[in-house]
Amino acid sequence: MSAFWAATKNHELQYLHCENCDSAVDVALHRFCQRCSHDAVEARVASGRGTVYSYTVVRQSYHPFFRNHAPYAVAYIDLEEGPRIMSNVIGVDDPLTDISIGMAVEVVWEDHEELSIPLFKPAT
């Protein structure tokens, strides 16, 4: 299991920061900086706050797990530290009308035995 997923068990949303060019790299899935290709990256914990960059609403699903969840929103979230993560936006009455680009969101956790899934809800 990657360090990113291991950290989710403690409700930590990790991302990588490059010590060489001082930029946020990714949500801890790479081992080098995507800007300068340097390997001097360190894991940091994100605040869990961000904004919706883009999203789509899945209206029907043929997979048994997701079938009862439709419609649901899948979104790219820009974390306030810089990285972008793909996740679901939950906690809205109607994902077709209650989500917008630029909307402020915050992380919530769906706990499982070995890890937790970072999901996002409208910020309060």
VMD Tcl script that builds the backbone (N, CA, C; Angstrom):
set m [mol new atoms 372]
animate dup $m
set s [atomselect $m all]
$s set {name element resname resid chain x y z} {
  {N N MET 1 A 0.845 -1.175 0.000}
  {CA C MET 1 A 0.000 0.000 0.000}
  {C C MET 1 A 0.894 1.243 0.000}
  {N N SER 2 A 0.539 2.217 -0.819}
  {CA C SER 2 A 1.345 3.438 -0.890}
  {C C SER 2 A 1.210 4.258 0.393}
  {N N ALA 3 A 2.152 5.157 0.587}
  {CA C ALA 3 A 2.122 6.033 1.763}
  {C C ALA 3 A 0.859 6.902 1.759}
  {N N PHE 4 A 0.423 7.318 0.577}
  {CA C PHE 4 A -0.791 8.124 0.471}
  {C C PHE 4 A -1.979 7.385 1.080}
  {N N TRP 5 A -2.197 6.138 0.649}
  {CA C TRP 5 A -3.344 5.372 1.141}
  {C C TRP 5 A -3.173 4.969 2.594}
  {N N ALA 6 A -1.962 4.675 3.024}
  {CA C ALA 6 A -1.725 4.347 4.436}
  {C C ALA 6 A -2.076 5.539 5.329}
  {N N ALA 7 A -1.760 6.758 4.883}
  {CA C ALA 7 A -2.048 7.963 5.677}
  {C C ALA 7 A -3.542 8.227 5.793}
  {N N THR 8 A -4.325 7.761 4.820}
  {CA C THR 8 A -5.773 8.013 4.879}
  {C C THR 8 A -6.411 7.326 6.081}
  {N N LYS 9 A -5.808 6.266 6.554}
  {CA C LYS 9 A -6.357 5.578 7.725}
  {C C LYS 9 A -6.408 6.519 8.926}
  {N N ASN 10 A -5.479 7.483 8.971}
  {CA C ASN 10 A -5.443 8.487 10.039}
  {C C ASN 10 A -6.121 9.783 9.614}
  {N N HIS 11 A -6.908 9.706 8.547}
  {CA C HIS 11 A -7.596 10.889 7.999}
  {C C HIS 11 A -6.618 11.985 7.620}
  {N N GLU 12 A -5.499 11.599 7.028}
  {CA C GLU 12 A -4.505 12.539 6.523}
  {C C GLU 12 A -4.515 12.488 5.007}
  {N N LEU 13 A -4.716 13.641 4.385}
  {CA C LEU 13 A -4.697 13.775 2.938}
  {C C LEU 13 A -3.316 14.309 2.557}
  {N N GLN 14 A -2.435 13.397 2.157}
  {CA C GLN 14 A -1.057 13.776 1.886}
  {C C GLN 14 A -0.858 14.242 0.450}
  {N N TYR 15 A 0.092 15.157 0.288}
  {CA C TYR 15 A 0.554 15.564 -1.030}
  {C C TYR 15 A 2.067 15.721 -0.942}
  {N N LEU 16 A 2.716 15.817 -2.081}
  {CA C LEU 16 A 4.160 15.977 -2.096}
  {C C LEU 16 A 4.534 17.418 -2.395}
  {N N HIS 17 A 5.595 17.876 -1.740}
  {CA C HIS 17 A 6.119 19.215 -1.931}
  {C C HIS 17 A 7.581 19.094 -2.363}
  {N N CYS 18 A 7.963 19.820 -3.422}
  {CA C CYS 18 A 9.335 19.776 -3.928}
  {C C CYS 18 A 10.197 20.778 -3.185}
  {N N GLU 19 A 11.267 20.289 -2.590}
  {CA C GLU 19 A 12.209 21.143 -1.880}
  {C C GLU 19 A 13.090 21.930 -2.850}
  {N N ASN 20 A 13.238 21.435 -4.065}
  {CA C ASN 20 A 14.104 22.087 -5.046}
  {C C ASN 20 A 13.453 23.329 -5.659}
  {N N CYS 21 A 12.196 23.224 -6.116}
  {CA C CYS 21 A 11.543 24.368 -6.772}
  {C C CYS 21 A 10.394 24.939 -5.949}
  {N N ASP 22 A 10.190 24.423 -4.721}
  {CA C ASP 22 A 9.185 24.932 -3.785}
  {C C ASP 22 A 7.772 24.909 -4.361}
  {N N SER 23 A 7.401 23.783 -4.972}
  {CA C SER 23 A 6.049 23.680 -5.512}
  {C C SER 23 A 5.354 22.431 -4.986}
  {N N ALA 24 A 4.035 22.512 -4.937}
  {CA C ALA 24 A 3.234 21.340 -4.600}
  {C C ALA 24 A 3.232 20.445 -5.826}
  {N N VAL 25 A 3.480 19.169 -5.623}
  {CA C VAL 25 A 3.686 18.263 -6.738}
  {C C VAL 25 A 2.431 17.493 -7.102}
  {N N ASP 26 A 1.925 16.734 -6.176}
  {CA C ASP 26 A 0.844 15.805 -6.472}
  {C C ASP 26 A 0.294 15.317 -5.142}
  {N N VAL 27 A -0.735 14.510 -5.202}
  {CA C VAL 27 A -1.299 13.953 -3.978}
  {C C VAL 27 A -0.546 12.684 -3.565}
  {N N ALA 28 A 0.769 12.817 -3.488}
  {CA C ALA 28 A 1.669 11.776 -2.966}
  {C C ALA 28 A 1.647 10.475 -3.755}
  {N N LEU 29 A 1.463 10.565 -5.058}
  {CA C LEU 29 A 1.471 9.358 -5.872}
  {C C LEU 29 A 2.746 9.222 -6.701}
  {N N HIS 30 A 3.511 10.297 -6.848}
  {CA C HIS 30 A 4.771 10.258 -7.581}
  {C C HIS 30 A 5.930 10.355 -6.591}
  {N N ARG 31 A 7.111 10.069 -7.061}
  {CA C ARG 31 A 8.296 10.155 -6.216}
  {C C ARG 31 A 9.290 11.189 -6.737}
  {N N PHE 32 A 8.834 12.049 -7.638}
  {CA C PHE 32 A 9.683 13.105 -8.174}
  {C C PHE 32 A 8.805 14.308 -8.488}
  {N N CYS 33 A 9.432 15.465 -8.652}
  {CA C CYS 33 A 8.705 16.691 -8.962}
  {C C CYS 33 A 8.313 16.693 -10.434}
  {N N GLN 34 A 7.068 16.956 -10.706}
  {CA C GLN 34 A 6.598 16.985 -12.085}
  {C C GLN 34 A 6.986 18.284 -12.794}
  {N N ARG 35 A 7.440 19.288 -12.039}
  {CA C ARG 35 A 7.877 20.551 -12.654}
  {C C ARG 35 A 9.359 20.543 -13.003}
  {N N CYS 36 A 10.200 20.150 -12.041}
  {CA C CYS 36 A 11.648 20.246 -12.262}
  {C C CYS 36 A 12.331 18.878 -12.331}
  {N N SER 37 A 11.583 17.804 -12.163}
  {CA C SER 37 A 12.084 16.417 -12.228}
  {C C SER 37 A 13.036 16.052 -11.096}
  {N N HIS 38 A 13.118 16.888 -10.087}
  {CA C HIS 38 A 13.992 16.605 -8.936}
  {C C HIS 38 A 13.326 15.571 -8.038}
  {N N ASP 39 A 14.138 14.819 -7.318}
  {CA C ASP 39 A 13.576 13.801 -6.430}
  {C C ASP 39 A 13.544 14.229 -4.965}
  {N N ALA 40 A 13.820 15.491 -4.690}
  {CA C ALA 40 A 13.791 16.003 -3.313}
  {C C ALA 40 A 12.373 16.427 -2.954}
  {N N VAL 41 A 11.498 15.441 -2.827}
  {CA C VAL 41 A 10.107 15.720 -2.476}
  {C C VAL 41 A 9.818 15.172 -1.095}
  {N N GLU 42 A 8.948 15.873 -0.373}
  {CA C GLU 42 A 8.567 15.419 0.962}
  {C C GLU 42 A 7.052 15.398 1.065}
  {N N ALA 43 A 6.539 14.463 1.839}
  {CA C ALA 43 A 5.103 14.372 2.060}
  {C C ALA 43 A 4.669 15.415 3.075}
  {N N ARG 44 A 3.572 16.085 2.765}
  {CA C ARG 44 A 2.950 17.036 3.683}
  {C C ARG 44 A 1.474 16.698 3.778}
  {N N VAL 45 A 0.830 17.178 4.826}
  {CA C VAL 45 A -0.593 16.906 5.023}
  {C C VAL 45 A -1.391 18.136 4.603}
  {N N ALA 46 A -2.328 17.936 3.704}
  {CA C ALA 46 A -3.181 19.021 3.220}
  {C C ALA 46 A -4.243 19.362 4.257}
  {N N SER 47 A -4.748 20.567 4.164}
  {CA C SER 47 A -5.803 21.022 5.080}
  {C C SER 47 A -7.124 20.313 4.824}
  {N N GLY 48 A -7.309 19.829 3.600}
  {CA C GLY 48 A -8.579 19.199 3.240}
  {C C GLY 48 A -9.574 20.177 2.644}
  {N N ARG 49 A -9.176 21.435 2.496}
  {CA C ARG 49 A -10.050 22.439 1.878}
  {C C ARG 49 A -9.638 22.654 0.435}
  {N N GLY 50 A -10.631 22.927 -0.411}
  {CA C GLY 50 A -10.336 23.163 -1.813}
  {C C GLY 50 A -11.534 23.712 -2.551}
  {N N THR 51 A -11.427 23.744 -3.874}
  {CA C THR 51 A -12.521 24.196 -4.726}
  {C C THR 51 A -12.710 23.221 -5.875}
  {N N VAL 52 A -13.927 23.161 -6.366}
  {CA C VAL 52 A -14.240 22.295 -7.503}
  {C C VAL 52 A -13.640 22.921 -8.758}
  {N N TYR 53 A -12.749 22.187 -9.417}
  {CA C TYR 53 A -12.148 22.631 -10.671}
  {C C TYR 53 A -13.068 22.273 -11.842}
  {N N SER 54 A -13.545 21.037 -11.823}
  {CA C SER 54 A -14.445 20.537 -12.862}
  {C C SER 54 A -15.182 19.332 -12.298}
  {N N TYR 55 A -16.305 18.990 -12.894}
  {CA C TYR 55 A -17.049 17.828 -12.397}
  {C C TYR 55 A -17.972 17.290 -13.477}
  {N N THR 56 A -18.428 16.092 -13.255}
  {CA C THR 56 A -19.449 15.481 -14.097}
  {C C THR 56 A -20.395 14.719 -13.188}
  {N N VAL 57 A -21.603 14.532 -13.643}
  {CA C VAL 57 A -22.587 13.781 -12.866}
  {C C VAL 57 A -22.875 12.469 -13.587}
  {N N VAL 58 A -22.673 11.368 -12.875}
  {CA C VAL 58 A -22.972 10.041 -13.396}
  {C C VAL 58 A -24.437 9.766 -13.080}
  {N N ARG 59 A -25.234 9.579 -14.113}
  {CA C ARG 59 A -26.683 9.414 -13.922}
  {C C ARG 59 A -27.125 7.969 -13.814}
  {N N GLN 60 A -26.351 7.062 -14.386}
  {CA C GLN 60 A -26.678 5.645 -14.243}
  {C C GLN 60 A -25.392 4.845 -14.230}
  {N N SER 61 A -25.412 3.760 -13.510}
  {CA C SER 61 A -24.239 2.907 -13.419}
  {C C SER 61 A -24.683 1.463 -13.468}
  {N N TYR 62 A -23.951 0.680 -14.212}
  {CA C TYR 62 A -24.283 -0.734 -14.334}
  {C C TYR 62 A -23.515 -1.592 -13.344}
  {N N HIS 63 A -22.546 -0.994 -12.662}
  {CA C HIS 63 A -21.801 -1.733 -11.657}
  {C C HIS 63 A -22.670 -1.837 -10.407}
  {N N PRO 64 A -22.803 -3.032 -9.834}
  {CA C PRO 64 A -23.696 -3.213 -8.683}
  {C C PRO 64 A -23.416 -2.282 -7.506}
  {N N PHE 65 A -22.130 -1.968 -7.220}
  {CA C PHE 65 A -21.825 -1.108 -6.086}
  {C C PHE 65 A -22.365 0.299 -6.286}
  {N N PHE 66 A -22.233 0.839 -7.485}
  {CA C PHE 66 A -22.602 2.228 -7.752}
  {C C PHE 66 A -24.052 2.411 -8.176}
  {N N ARG 67 A -24.724 1.335 -8.521}
  {CA C ARG 67 A -26.078 1.417 -9.063}
  {C C ARG 67 A -27.025 2.209 -8.158}
  {N N ASN 68 A -26.969 1.980 -6.866}
  {CA C ASN 68 A -27.882 2.660 -5.939}
  {C C ASN 68 A -27.411 4.055 -5.537}
  {N N HIS 69 A -26.230 4.459 -6.005}
  {CA C HIS 69 A -25.698 5.783 -5.674}
  {C C HIS 69 A -26.018 6.834 -6.739}
  {N N ALA 70 A -26.362 6.406 -7.927}
  {CA C ALA 70 A -26.619 7.351 -9.020}
  {C C ALA 70 A -27.882 8.156 -8.740}
  {N N PRO 71 A -27.910 9.434 -9.085}
  {CA C PRO 71 A -26.804 10.173 -9.688}
  {C C PRO 71 A -25.784 10.598 -8.630}
  {N N TYR 72 A -24.511 10.619 -9.037}
  {CA C TYR 72 A -23.447 11.076 -8.139}
  {C C TYR 72 A -22.436 11.884 -8.934}
  {N N ALA 73 A -21.701 12.735 -8.217}
  {CA C ALA 73 A -20.750 13.638 -8.863}
  {C C ALA 73 A -19.319 13.154 -8.681}
  {N N VAL 74 A -18.573 13.175 -9.772}
  {CA C VAL 74 A -17.142 12.920 -9.768}
  {C C VAL 74 A -16.478 14.243 -10.142}
  {N N ALA 75 A -15.530 14.689 -9.322}
  {CA C ALA 75 A -14.963 16.020 -9.530}
  {C C ALA 75 A -13.452 16.037 -9.384}
  {N N TYR 76 A -12.835 16.985 -10.073}
  {CA C TYR 76 A -11.459 17.359 -9.794}
  {C C TYR 76 A -11.523 18.473 -8.766}
  {N N ILE 77 A -10.797 18.292 -7.668}
  {CA C ILE 77 A -10.757 19.267 -6.589}
  {C C ILE 77 A -9.360 19.871 -6.530}
  {N N ASP 78 A -9.281 21.201 -6.607}
  {CA C ASP 78 A -8.013 21.895 -6.404}
  {C C ASP 78 A -7.850 22.148 -4.915}
  {N N LEU 79 A -6.895 21.450 -4.303}
  {CA C LEU 79 A -6.630 21.661 -2.881}
  {C C LEU 79 A -5.993 23.025 -2.687}
  {N N GLU 80 A -6.217 23.647 -1.538}
  {CA C GLU 80 A -5.691 24.994 -1.319}
  {C C GLU 80 A -4.163 25.034 -1.319}
  {N N GLU 81 A -3.512 23.891 -1.117}
  {CA C GLU 81 A -2.051 23.830 -1.153}
  {C C GLU 81 A -1.509 23.739 -2.581}
  {N N GLY 82 A -2.386 23.449 -3.559}
  {CA C GLY 82 A -1.949 23.417 -4.952}
  {C C GLY 82 A -2.268 22.162 -5.732}
  {N N PRO 83 A -2.129 20.964 -5.162}
  {CA C PRO 83 A -2.402 19.761 -5.950}
  {C C PRO 83 A -3.881 19.614 -6.306}
  {N N ARG 84 A -4.137 18.831 -7.315}
  {CA C ARG 84 A -5.501 18.522 -7.749}
  {C C ARG 84 A -5.749 17.033 -7.506}
  {N N ILE 85 A -6.936 16.698 -6.993}
  {CA C ILE 85 A -7.309 15.318 -6.706}
  {C C ILE 85 A -8.688 15.034 -7.292}
  {N N MET 86 A -8.886 13.815 -7.756}
  {CA C MET 86 A -10.201 13.403 -8.236}
  {C C MET 86 A -10.924 12.674 -7.114}
  {N N SER 87 A -12.170 13.025 -6.898}
  {CA C SER 87 A -12.956 12.409 -5.839}
  {C C SER 87 A -14.435 12.626 -6.133}
  {N N ASN 88 A -15.262 12.244 -5.196}
  {CA C ASN 88 A -16.702 12.488 -5.297}
  {C C ASN 88 A -17.081 13.680 -4.441}
  {N N VAL 89 A -18.096 14.421 -4.896}
  {CA C VAL 89 A -18.698 15.470 -4.072}
  {C C VAL 89 A -19.998 14.891 -3.539}
  {N N ILE 90 A -20.115 14.868 -2.226}
  {CA C ILE 90 A -21.290 14.297 -1.568}
  {C C ILE 90 A -21.955 15.370 -0.711}
  {N N GLY 91 A -23.054 15.017 -0.084}
  {CA C GLY 91 A -23.695 15.939 0.847}
  {C C GLY 91 A -24.510 17.027 0.175}
  {N N VAL 92 A -24.944 16.786 -1.054}
  {CA C VAL 92 A -25.812 17.728 -1.755}
  {C C VAL 92 A -27.125 17.014 -2.065}
  {N N ASP 93 A -28.200 17.773 -2.134}
  {CA C ASP 93 A -29.494 17.167 -2.451}
  {C C ASP 93 A -29.552 16.672 -3.886}
  {N N ASP 94 A -29.063 17.486 -4.812}
  {CA C ASP 94 A -29.122 17.141 -6.231}
  {C C ASP 94 A -27.801 17.523 -6.886}
  {N N PRO 95 A -26.960 16.539 -7.242}
  {CA C PRO 95 A -25.666 16.870 -7.829}
  {C C PRO 95 A -25.782 17.574 -9.184}
  {N N LEU 96 A -26.932 17.476 -9.820}
  {CA C LEU 96 A -27.128 18.156 -11.103}
  {C C LEU 96 A -27.260 19.668 -10.949}
  {N N THR 97 A -27.746 20.117 -9.799}
  {CA C THR 97 A -27.986 21.553 -9.615}
  {C C THR 97 A -27.231 22.168 -8.435}
  {N N ASP 98 A -26.750 21.349 -7.505}
  {CA C ASP 98 A -26.178 21.880 -6.262}
  {C C ASP 98 A -24.650 21.958 -6.243}
  {N N ILE 99 A -24.002 21.636 -7.359}
  {CA C ILE 99 A -22.550 21.697 -7.454}
  {C C ILE 99 A -22.199 22.681 -8.564}
  {N N SER 100 A -21.140 23.462 -8.336}
  {CA C SER 100 A -20.708 24.398 -9.372}
  {C C SER 100 A -19.191 24.500 -9.380}
  {N N ILE 101 A -18.639 24.855 -10.518}
  {CA C ILE 101 A -17.204 25.083 -10.626}
  {C C ILE 101 A -16.848 26.267 -9.742}
  {N N GLY 102 A -15.771 26.111 -8.962}
  {CA C GLY 102 A -15.347 27.144 -8.031}
  {C C GLY 102 A -15.953 27.013 -6.646}
  {N N MET 103 A -16.865 26.072 -6.465}
  {CA C MET 103 A -17.514 25.874 -5.169}
  {C C MET 103 A -16.488 25.415 -4.133}
  {N N ALA 104 A -16.534 26.001 -2.950}
  {CA C ALA 104 A -15.646 25.614 -1.854}
  {C C ALA 104 A -16.106 24.278 -1.273}
  {N N VAL 105 A -15.152 23.379 -1.055}
  {CA C VAL 105 A -15.448 22.054 -0.505}
  {C C VAL 105 A -14.421 21.716 0.570}
  {N N GLU 106 A -14.770 20.704 1.364}
  {CA C GLU 106 A -13.845 20.214 2.394}
  {C C GLU 106 A -13.936 18.706 2.463}
  {N N VAL 107 A -12.841 18.090 2.869}
  {CA C VAL 107 A -12.757 16.634 2.879}
  {C C VAL 107 A -13.606 16.044 4.005}
  {N N VAL 108 A -14.210 14.909 3.723}
  {CA C VAL 108 A -14.853 14.039 4.709}
  {C C VAL 108 A -14.345 12.634 4.399}
  {N N TRP 109 A -14.401 11.763 5.362}
  {CA C TRP 109 A -13.770 10.455 5.204}
  {C C TRP 109 A -14.784 9.327 5.254}
  {N N GLU 110 A -14.640 8.385 4.340}
  {CA C GLU 110 A -15.420 7.149 4.341}
  {C C GLU 110 A -14.465 6.056 4.812}
  {N N ASP 111 A -14.668 5.601 6.044}
  {CA C ASP 111 A -13.748 4.654 6.660}
  {C C ASP 111 A -14.009 3.222 6.226}
  {N N HIS 112 A -12.903 2.521 5.949}
  {CA C HIS 112 A -12.917 1.096 5.633}
  {C C HIS 112 A -11.883 0.420 6.518}
  {N N GLU 113 A -11.773 -0.875 6.414}
  {CA C GLU 113 A -10.900 -1.619 7.306}
  {C C GLU 113 A -9.436 -1.184 7.226}
  {N N GLU 114 A -8.879 -1.088 6.023}
  {CA C GLU 114 A -7.454 -0.809 5.869}
  {C C GLU 114 A -7.135 0.627 5.473}
  {N N LEU 115 A -8.120 1.366 5.014}
  {CA C LEU 115 A -7.880 2.731 4.558}
  {C C LEU 115 A -9.171 3.519 4.629}
  {N N SER 116 A -9.073 4.807 4.375}
  {CA C SER 116 A -10.252 5.669 4.321}
  {C C SER 116 A -10.251 6.380 2.977}
  {N N ILE 117 A -11.427 6.593 2.429}
  {CA C ILE 117 A -11.575 7.242 1.134}
  {C C ILE 117 A -11.848 8.724 1.361}
  {N N PRO 118 A -11.030 9.611 0.763}
  {CA C PRO 118 A -11.325 11.045 0.878}
  {C C PRO 118 A -12.425 11.446 -0.089}
  {N N LEU 119 A -13.509 11.955 0.459}
  {CA C LEU 119 A -14.622 12.488 -0.314}
  {C C LEU 119 A -14.751 13.960 0.050}
  {N N PHE 120 A -15.517 14.703 -0.723}
  {CA C PHE 120 A -15.638 16.136 -0.440}
  {C C PHE 120 A -17.104 16.544 -0.358}
  {N N LYS 121 A -17.377 17.482 0.534}
  {CA C LYS 121 A -18.717 18.031 0.708}
  {C C LYS 121 A -18.620 19.554 0.642}
  {N N PRO 122 A -19.736 20.234 0.397}
  {CA C PRO 122 A -19.684 21.700 0.403}
  {C C PRO 122 A -19.115 22.197 1.718}
  {N N ALA 123 A -18.238 23.202 1.635}
  {CA C ALA 123 A -17.605 23.745 2.833}
  {C C ALA 123 A -18.626 24.523 3.669}
  {N N THR 124 A -18.430 24.455 4.979}
  {CA C THR 124 A -19.335 25.184 5.876}
  {C C THR 124 A -18.712 26.467 6.353}
}
mol reanalyze $m
mol bondsrecalc $m
mol representation Tube
mol addrep $m
